[in-house]
Amino acid sequence: MKQILLGILIFTFAHSANAGVYCIDSNWNKLSTLFNESARSYNRLVKEIDEYEIKTKASAFIHNRYSLEEYSSMWNMNNDVDRKSVEGFIANTNKQIKRIEKFNTHLKIIKKDGRNLEHNWEKLAEYCYDEDQYDNYKIAYKNYERSASNLKKTKELIESLKVTKAHYYTELEFFVKTKELSK
């Protein structure tokens, strides 16, 4: 839906530019609506990420607290509770990896929309300046800066989740190695 709206917006901008009028209410309204939708999507996703506590400290991972030898002994125990606990850690690790992948998919969409918004606000600011609408230029430029800032935050969150996902993959490899060592 957002991609269709952005396409219409770009089409409108191209045709308005040919007519010599670009800094108009309809373009402002479309960009403002898309900006607000993108910000809501981002905020909703950040809240969801925080609720699932994806930002795990490195010290919380088992591979940072035990050696392979220490932890592989858990597999050798005759105690089903310990074995099921280890299997539960593996299942949870896989679940967290999938959750991060889902978040990253959504963040990539938000990032793409953010790039488009940044570009369109910048263009609108330029056109308003060219049309001698300096007050509108200042507002559009400020919105361009806000879009650039939001895009930067989105990229940082994507990178942060990549690091966290790598920790979970290391954790998963640790479990597989400890199981192999126990045989």
N, C-alpha and C positions, 0 to 999 in steps of 0.2 A: 504494500500500500504506500509506504513512504517513498519507495523507489519510483512509483508512478507519479506521486506528487512532485518529487524532485525533477522528474522528466518534464512534467507540465510547467514547472517553475522555470527550468532552463529554456524551454520552448518560448514561454512568455517573455523571458528576458531577451532572447534573441530577436523576437519580433518587435518588442518595445524599443530595443536599441536601434533597430532599423528606422523606426519612426522618429527617433530622436528623443523619446521620453521613456525613462527607465525608473526614475526615482518617484514612483507612484504608490498610492495606498495599497493597491492590490498586491504588489510585490512585497511590500512591508508586511502585510497581513499573512501572506503565504509563508514567508521566511520565519516570521515570529511563531506561527503555528507549528512549523516543523522543528524549530529550535526548542520550543516548550515540550513537544512530544519526545524529542530525543533526550532532553534533560530528565523527563519523567521516567523514560525507559532505563536510563543509566542509574538514576537514584533507586529505582525499584530493584534493579539487579544488584547494586552494591548492598542494599539492605538484605537481600536474599543471601548474598555471599557471607555477610557478617553473621547472619542467623545460623548458617551452617558451619561457622567457625573454620573456614577453609584456611585462614591465615594461622597456620600451626607453627609454633616455635620448633626449631630444629631439635631442641633437647627433648621434645615430646616423642620423637621417633625412637622406636625400639632399637634400630640399628646404631643409634648414637649412644645407647646405654649398655649394650651387651656386646661381647665378642661373638663371632660365629660359633666358637666352641661352646661357650656358655649357653647360648640360646639353642643350639642343636640338641642339647641334653633334654630340652622340653619335649622333643619329639620321641625320645627314647623312653620316657617315663611310661609306666603302665597306667598312670592316672588319666582316665578319659577326660576329666575336667581340664587338665592342663593342655591336652591335645586339642580339645574343642575350643579352648581359649585361643590357641595359636591359629587354628582354622578360622576363628572369628576375626582375628586381626587381619588375616589375608583377605577375607570377604570385605571387611570394612575398608581396607586399602584400595581394593578394586572399585568399591563404591565411590570413594573419594576421587579417584582418578576420573571416573565417568562423570562425576558431578563437575569437576574442573573443566572437562572437555565441553560440557553443556554450557557452562558460564562463558568459556572462551568463544564458542560459536555465537552466542548472543552479543558479546562484546565486539566481535569483529563486524557485526552488522551495525552496531552503534558507531564504531570507528569509521566505517564507510560513510554513514550518514553525516558524521561529524566533519569529515573531509569535505563533503559536498556543501555543508552549511558554512564552513569556514570560507570556502571559495566563493560562494554566493553572497555572503555578507561583504566580503572584500570587493567583489564586483559592484554590488549595490553602492557601497561607500564611494568607489571611484566614479560611478555614474552621477551620484548626487553631487559630488565635487565638481564634475564637469558641467553639470546643469546649474551651477551656482546656488545650490541648496546646502549651505554650509552647516546649518544646524542639523539637518538630516544626515549630512556626511559624518558629523561627529558621533551621532547616535549609531549609525551603521558601522562606523569604524570600531566603536566600543563593543558592539555586538560581534564584530569580527574577532576582536581580542578575546571576548568571552568564549566564542566558539573554539578558538585556538587553544585556550586554556583547558576547556573541557576535553578536547581531542587529546591533549597532552596527558591529562589524568586517565583517560581511557587507555592510552598506550602504556602508561605506567602500571595500571592494574593488570593488563594483559601480561606484561613482563613479570609482575609479581606472582601471578598465577602459574606462569611457566616454571618459575623457580620452585614453587610449592609442589607442582606436579612432578618435577624432577626428584624432589625428596620422596614423594610417594612411590615413584618407580624404583628408587634406591631401596626403599623399605621392602617393596615386593621382591626385588632380587635377593635381598637379605633373607627373607623367609624361604625362598626357593633353595638358596644355598644351604641354609641350616637344615632343611628337610633332607637334602642330598647327603650332607655330612652325617646325618643320623642313621643312614642305611648301612 
